[in-house]
Amino acid sequence: MAAWRFGVCIAGLGCLAMSARAQSLEAGVARVDITPTTGFELVGYPGSGRVAEGARDPLYARVLVLRAGATRLALVDLDLIFLFGPSCMAQLREATRQDVSNLLVDAIHTHSGPSVFSGPSTPEGAWQNAAAGKVAAAVHEAATRLVPVRLGVGYGAAFIGHNRLRVERDGSVTWFEKDWTGATLGTVDPTVAVLRIDDMGGSPIAILVNYACHPVIYQRDSRLYSADFPGVMTGVVEKALGGKALCFYLQGGAGNINANYAVSTLQQGAVEFCRQAGTELGQVAAGVARRIQTAAGADPSLQVADDTIALKPRWDAQQWQAAAPQDARMIAEHTKAKYELPVMTVLINRQIALVAMPGEPFVEFQMQWRAQCPVHDC
């Protein structure tokens, strides 16, 4: 999934080896439906046994291809909880090698999407292989639609999420699945960051919206595929911009941020809650996008770096095992001396930075990174 951490940008900028300068920055977009057939497990709630009976809304893969000189980057935004499995990702990288030199894939992290944990011999595995093929075709399509573009960035604020973890005075943590009251329980980042990409005539091609919030409004009783509130949001933005631009949802540091009406049953009004949250966020993003004044870069460039960062574990394995001895095997499987995570840094026109990394970083990482990043727009 795409997420932000302050140290990544600073570290990455020192090793942006793949750089290109050209007379113009070019972009192209495409979208493909990757909704599976019914009967697959809906992931997001461990042990729930949910099986999809249909689709509440389509699951898409949205593709943005950027090119400056010899450097070509494809950003693939998946309406899934996680990326495809390793074999499918390898297949996708190989299939797009002729069209792009760099591939950045992120997931919106919907908890109403199909399983991505199955092997190549399972029905889910067959779906993943087919979906990866569709994505590769969409990358090729976007790469054939490249036109010179101009960019602009703007910011707004939305309050559709809350911090689901509160540290108590004794050091324990209380989990708040929902926040029916709207009261602030902990740190949140309401920032709605919007990148608008226009053709040289000023018509929008793509709108990238970055926000930190778990798409987890639907409960275990919902048995339909859904992109949750990001699916509503992208539709609102696209309609507001005249139906010509493609809207992307780039998930932020949502590790400890839930939607206010998270994990609601259908009887409680989950469908309406999802519509409200997506509409609110979409209206904010669309308003920001309309106000952005795009411009061509004076010295267009596209730089991409792949790095690895080493992180210490959050948990002390011995203390964890003492507190939950019944989970000894799981604890052993999930605790290491250090974790090495792949990180991709993208710098556009030396003014706009994106960082993608796996896992679920907390919102504080996102806020610290924005505060310390050497470029203003990130």
N, C-alpha and C positions, 0 to 999 in steps of 0.2 A: 504494500500500500504506500501511497505517497505521504510523507510526513516531514516535519522540520525539526532541526536541532541546531542550536547556535554555533557549536564548535565546528560543525561540518563545513559551513560556508567558508569560515576563516581558514581552515586547514586545506580545503579543496582549491581555493584560489591560488595557492602557491604551486600547484602542480597541474594547471590546466594546459596539458601538453597538446591537445588536439584543438588547434585554433585556425580560424579562417577569416579572411577579410575579403570583401567583395564590394562591387558597386551598389548592390542592394541585398536586402534580406528578403527571402521568398518564403511563402507559406501555402499549404494546401490542406484541405480537410476532407474527411469521409466518415461515414457512420454505417455500422452493420448490426443487425439484430442477431444476438447470440442466445436467445431464450431457449432453454432445453425443452424436450418433451416432458410430459407429466410423469410422475412416478419416482422422481429422484428425491433424495433426502434434502430437506431445507436445513442448512447449518446456521449456527448462531446461538443455540441453546443446547448445551451438552445433555445427552440422554433424553431428549424430547421425543425422538422417534417421529418427527414431522415428515410427511411425505407430500410432495407437491401435487395438487389436484388441478392446477391450472396457473394462469398468470394474471395478476391484477394489473400489471403494466409491463411493457417489454423491457428486457435487459439488453442493453446496447454495449458495443465497443465503439468508442469515439476516437478518432485518429487525427492528430495534427502533425504534419511534417514541416520542418523548418530547414532551410538551406542557406548557407552563406559560403560561397566558394565551393571547396571540396568537402566541407563538413555538412552532413545531412543527419538530422535527428528526427526520429518518430516518437511522439508522445502518445501512448495508447492508454485510454481511460476506460476501465472495465467496470460494469455494473455487477460486481461480484464482491464476496466477503474478503477473498484473498486472490492472489494471482493463480494462474494455471500451475499444475504440478511441474516439477523440474524437467521431465521429458518433453512436455508440451512447450515449455518456455524455450528449451533448446531447439525444438522444431521451429518455433516462431522466429528465433534469431536467425536460423539458417535460411528460412524462407524469405526473410526480408533483407538479406545481406546485399542483394543487388540494388535495392532501392534506397537504403539508408546505411550510414556508417555507425550510427548509434541508436540504441533502442531503449526507451524508458517506459516501463509498464507500471501502472498503478491501479489500485482497486478502490472503489468508493467505500467499501466495507459494509455493504448492506447485510443485515442479519436475516434477510429473506431471500437469499440466493441459493443456488445448488451447491452440492458438495464438490470440493476441489481436491479431496484427499484420496480419491479412488485411483486404482491402477489402470494401465493401458488395456487390460483384458475385460474390464467392467463396462457396463453401459455408460456410466458417467465418464469413464476414460475415453470411450469412443466419441462421446459428445465433446469432450475437451479437445480432442484431436481435430474434430470437424470445426469447432469454434476457432481454434488457432489458425486453421486454414482460411476461414472467413476473415480473420483479423489481418493475416498476411495479404490477402487480396485487397482489403481496405487500405492498408499501408501503400500498396502499389497504386491504388486509385488516387490517394491523396498526393503521392509523389508525382503523378502525371498532371496534377492540377495546380502546380506551383505558379504563383504570380508574385510580383514585387509587393511588399506590404509596408505599412507604417504602424507603429505601436503606441499605446498609451496605457497608463496604470492609474487606478483610482481606488479609494477606500471608503467603506461605510461601516455600519455597526448593526448587528442583529443579536437578539437575546433569546434564541430558541433553545438554548442548552444550559445545563447546570453542571457543577462539579459533583460527581457522584461519590467522592471520597472525602470524609472529614476526619482530620487527625484530632483525637481527643486529648485531654490534658495528661492522661496516663500513657500516652503513646499508642494506644489502640486506634483502629480506624473503623469508622461507621460508614456503611455503604448506603447510598440513597439512590435507588433505582429510578424513582420518579421525583419530580418536584412540582406538586400540584399547586403550591402557594406562589411560586415565582421568586421565593426568597433566595438570596445568594448564600450558598453554603460553603463556598470556597472559591479559589481562583478560577476565573473564566477569561477567555479572550474573545470579545465580541467582534473582532476585526473581520470584515468581509473584504478580502483583497481581490481586485478584478483587473485582469489583463485583457485589453481589447486589441484585436488584430484586424486592421482594415486593409482593403486593397488601396491602391494609390488614388482612387477616386473618392475615398472616404466611406465606402460601404463595408460594414462589418463582415468578416469571414468567420472569426472565432471569438468567443468570450470565455475566458478561463476564470473560474470562481474558486477561491481558496478559503475554506472555513473549517473550523475544528468542532465536530460534533458527531457522535455515534449515530448512524442510521439504524435505530433499534426501536422504532415506535411500535411495530407489530409484535404481538405476544406469540406464545406457542400455539394458540388456537388458530392462527392464520396459516392456511395451507396453500397459499398462492405465491408464486414468484413475485417479487417487487423490488424496485430500486429505492423504496422508502422515500423519505422527503427529498433526497437529491434528484430523484426522478421527476418529482413535481417541480422542483426548483428550476431544472434545466428547461422544462417545458414553458414555464412562466417567462423566463429570460428570452428564449427563442421567439415566443409570440410577441413580446414587448419590443423586440428589435426587428420586427417585420418578417420573421420566419425565414430569413436568409442566412443568418449566422448560426453556427453550431456551438452549443454551450457545453462546457466541461466542468465537472465538479472535482476539484483536487482536495482530497481529505487532508486536514491538518493534524496537529498534535492532539488527537481526541482520546488518548488512552484513559483519561479520567473525566471525560465530558460526555454526558448523556443528553439526548433530547429531553425537554422538560416533561413530556408525556410519554416517556420511554416505557416499553414493555406493557402496553395497554391491550386489553382484550378487545375483540370486535364489539362486544356488548358495551364496553366502557366508551367506545367511540374512536377506536384506533384509526379507522379510515378518515374520519373528519380531522383528527389530530394531525395525521400525516399531511393532509391537504393544507391545513392551517400553517404548519411549520414550513413546508416547502414553499407555499405562497408568500409567506412573510419574508423568508430568505431570498426568494426570487425577485420580489418587488424591490428589496434593498439593492440587490446586485444589478438589476435592470436600471434602477435609478442612477447608480454609480456609473454603469456602462454608458448611459446616454450623455453624461456630463464629461466623459473623458475626451480630451482633444488629442488625437493621434498625430504622430509626426514620424517622418523617416529619419533614421539615425544618421548623424553626420559622418560616422565612420562605422558602417554596419559590420557586425561580427557575430560569430556563434562559437562558443567555447564549451567543451564538454570534458569532464574528468570523472574517472572511476577510481574510487578510493576504498580502503578498508579501515574501519575504526574499531578499536578494542575497548570494550566496556567491562567494568567489574560487575559481578552479580548483585542484584538488589537484595537477595535473600541469603541469610546465613543458613546453610544446609542443615547443620547440627541443631540449631535452634528450631528450625522449621520441623525437623523430624521429631524432636522432643515434644513439640506442640501437637503434631498430627502423626503419630507413629503408624497409623493405618495407611498412610499415604507414602510409605517409605520408598516403594518402587518408583512411583511417579516423581517423587522429590529427587531421587537419584538420576532419573532421566532428564530432568529439567534444570538441574543446577550444574554449572561448570565454574572453573576457576576464572575464566574470562570468556567473553562472547565477541567474536569478530564479525562485524556486520558490513555488507557491501553498501556503499553510498555513492550516488551519482550527483554531481553538481553541474548545473547548466547556467551559463552566463550569456545573456543576450545583449549585444551592443554595449557591453561593459557597464550596463546600467540596471539590468533586471536579472535577479538571481533566483534559481529554483534548486531545491535540494530534495532528493527522494531517498528514503531509507526504509527498511522493513520494520515490522513490529508495530507497537502502539505507544509511541512516545507520549508523555504527559504534556499538557498544554504549556507548562512552565518552560519546557525546552523550546517550544515554538516562540514564546515571548522573549526569552533570552537571546535566541538566535536573531530575531528581528532587531533587537536593541543593539547587538554587537556586530551585525553584518556590515562589511565595508561599503556596500552599496545601499541606496535608500529603499529601492523597491525589491522586496524579497517575499 
